[in-house]
């Protein structure tokens, strides 16, 4: 019984920062929806289509890169002579894969307005989402690039690093969103597009912090993060896809369902979409929390067994 409570305490200590990080990430996109609601039902309805699409691709992408944390924790738990070097190789491979996945998502988001029209959404509402999707494509590219750093710190047992990155970024996103949505002084009123411009700026700052942490951290040399050795390992990439794709599909299934129902609501008009947006924001918050907990369990479990 004592062992059970000890492990439960370990799990809670690890899971809370991971779940909290995901909660802050989603919370920083929920609050701007309250600002958008003040602009009217059409903007709120368009935001339902835009935010559901964005969060779905975000969840799928982050779910895929959860494989990095699991792979790194496996090697750290194995405690082999080459564990540090392999963790560094995983990090470098993850950075390049993140760049490729990010560009693929960028192309998808850049043309998402055409997809919405294809699904039968109102042209008036879709027009309001174009700027949002263009900024969100670049934001998702930057987010994918930061995943290697976030997963590295979780993989070696320091989830609080990612928690504080998200906790500090959330208020920046919310404040910037307010000014970009409504306009202030020399800042033009950008409405829905302003939400994602704020996210993009925050994520660019986060990426700068992540790169600084890699360059100046003591772990740079310990794990050979920026080693001149091979930056792309085919075997590690294969392991990443084998682990990451099922996680991505499983973690994104709920969001895919929410997005699909949102598209269905769009067929009933702006009033239905605006109402759906309000409900979806609460659902997404709860989904983010338990996804964070499940990732923490995966990383802790992986430390007890070596896959490769």
PAGU-109935 format. One record per residue (C-alpha): residue in three letters; z, y, x. Coordinates in pm, whole numbers, plus 50000, padded with zeros to 5 digits. Each point is the difference from the previous one (the first is absolute). Layout:
<recs>
ALAZYX
...
</recs>
This chain:
<recs>
UNK500005000050000
UNK500845023750284
UNK496604992850157
UNK498325007549666
UNK501645034149969
UNK499255007850364
UNK496284993349950
UNK499995018949671
UNK501495030050178
UNK497344997550269
UNK497264998549737
UNK501345030149809
UNK500375020150322
UNK496364993050087
UNK498515001849650
UNK501485033349893
UNK498185021350262
UNK496714981749938
UNK500255003449622
UNK501245035750038
UNK496995008750214
UNK497584987449735
UNK502015017649729
UNK499735033750178
UNK496284995050056
UNK499394994649628
UNK502585026149893
UNK498105026650195
UNK496954993049781
UNK501944997849673
UNK501585034750014
UNK496625017750042
UNK498934983449674
UNK502705021049830
UNK498335030850146
UNK496594988249880
UNK501394995449648
UNK500575037649983
UNK496255005650035
UNK499164982049676
UNK499154966149854
UNK496544997650155
UNK501345004450353
UNK502794975149927
UNK497504975449854
UNK497715003450303
UNK503034995150225
UNK500674966749827
UNK496574986950104
UNK500275014750351
UNK503584990150088
UNK499674964549865
UNK496894994450213
UNK501655015150308
UNK503274980849974
UNK498134967349946
UNK497995003650322
UNK503115012450180
UNK501974969249891
UNK497194976350092
UNK499645015950343
UNK503715000950078
UNK500424964649873
UNK497334988450240
UNK501675016750298
UNK503344984149916
UNK498584971150201
UNK500545020450316
UNK503755002149949
UNK500214962949922
UNK497974990450308
UNK502045022550227
UNK503324987249868
UNK498774964250052
UNK499365006850365
UNK503275018650045
UNK501904971549831
UNK498244974350218
UNK501445017650309
UNK497304986050227
UNK499105013750341
UNK496805016049872
UNK501455012849671
UNK500015036750103
UNK496394998550120
UNK498864982849679
UNK501815025849785
UNK498165027250189
UNK496684982149943
UNK500784997449627
UNK500745037249994
UNK496745009450171
UNK497934976449785
UNK501695014049690
UNK499065035550098
UNK496324991150024
UNK500054979649679
UNK501775029249831
UNK497205022950109
UNK497384976449856
UNK501854994149673
UNK500685037249969
UNK496325009050026
UNK499114973249743
UNK502565014549757
UNK498705035050074
UNK496514989749886
UNK501434984349684
UNK502035030849909
UNK497115023550077
UNK497984982849727
UNK502824992349759
UNK498855026749753
UNK496744980949955
UNK501964968249935
UNK502065017449733
UNK496835011749827
UNK498714964350019
UNK503164987749822
UNK499335024049713
UNK502475027850080
UNK499525035349871
UNK497715020650225
UNK502235030149938
UNK503034981750139
UNK498134983750287
UNK498785034150118
UNK503635010650045
UNK500674970350231
UNK497205004950256
UNK501965021950242
UNK503054977649966
UNK498004969250100
UNK498365017050297
UNK503355010950145
UNK501624966749915
UNK497354981050195
UNK500945018450319
UNK503704996949917
UNK499694962249964
UNK498144998050332
UNK502895018050171
UNK502574978349820
UNK498294968250120
UNK500165013050357
UNK503775005449974
UNK500664964749875
UNK500054984450348
UNK502835023150107
UNK501954995249678
UNK499614962250011
UNK500884999150370
UNK503425015449942
UNK500654977349702
UNK498824969850195
UNK502415006150286
UNK502885006349759
UNK500185037949951
UNK498965006849638
UNK502005032449993
UNK497255016450207
UNK497474995949720
UNK502615010449744
UNK500645033350168
UNK496305006150050
UNK499464996049625
UNK503175018749904
UNK499015030150212
UNK496384999249884
UNK500764999149626
UNK501385035649964
UNK497155013650214
UNK497464983949765
UNK501785012649689
UNK500315035950124
UNK496405001750121
UNK498824984749671
UNK501665027649802
UNK498225027750193
UNK496634982550009
UNK500064990749630
UNK500895034549865
UNK498795021850286
UNK502075026350175
UNK498885031350185
UNK497024990650215
UNK500244963549890
UNK497484993549718
UNK500954980949687
UNK498764964550065
UNK501544981549701
UNK499684962150040
UNK498265002450339
UNK503035018150138
UNK502174969349954
UNK497974979250241
UNK499445028550246
UNK503795001950030
UNK500164962350058
UNK497265002250264
UNK501805027550194
UNK503304981049986
UNK498384967950118
UNK498265017950287
UNK503395013350110
UNK501424964849966
UNK497184985950212
UNK500725025950268
UNK503674989749997
UNK499024963150018
UNK497735005950300
UNK502745020050168
UNK502474971849943
UNK497594975050156
UNK499305021650306
UNK503565011050074
UNK502034970649867
UNK501734976150239
UNK498314971749810
UNK496595011050127
UNK500534982350333
UNK502314972549873
UNK497374987549752
UNK496925012550187
UNK498875019449692
UNK497345020150183
UNK499124974150259
UNK496565001750159
UNK499524963449910
UNK497764988949715
UNK500505022049693
UNK498444976249750
UNK501034963549990
UNK497874978149773
UNK502684973149963
UNK502675025149904
UNK497565016949762
UNK499394966549832
UNK503754994449958
UNK500275034949858
UNK497374993449735
UNK501404965649913
UNK503445015249940
UNK498975034249874
UNK497424992449734
UNK502294978549778
UNK502785025950038
UNK497605027949910
UNK498734982049692
UNK503474989849884
UNK501595034350055
UNK497025018149850
UNK499674977949692
UNK502445020849795
UNK498285032350098
UNK496584985849921
UNK501284991149653
UNK501475034749951
UNK496775016450113
UNK497894978049773
UNK502145008649697
UNK499775036850096
UNK496214997649998
UNK500204983349658
UNK502175028649872
UNK497325024050118
UNK497714986849730
UNK502425014349740
UNK499855035450133
UNK502015025450197
UNK503144997749785
UNK500364962750061
UNK499365003950373
UNK502535028250034
UNK502664978849828
UNK499114970050217
UNK500445021150312
UNK503595008149909
UNK500844963349947
UNK498164988350311
UNK502005022550231
UNK503254982549903
UNK498424965650032
UNK498615007750346
UNK503435010950124
UNK501554966449907
UNK497054980650144
UNK500375018450332
UNK503694991050027
UNK499644962749955
UNK496914998550223
UNK502115015450276
UNK502714974149946
UNK497474971450014
UNK498585013250327
UNK503485001350152
UNK500614963549903
UNK496694990050158
UNK500785017250330
UNK503534986250025
UNK498834964849914
UNK497225001850258
UNK502525006150277
UNK501304964649947
UNK496714981950043
UNK497005002750231
UNK496534997749853
UNK497915002850315
</recs>
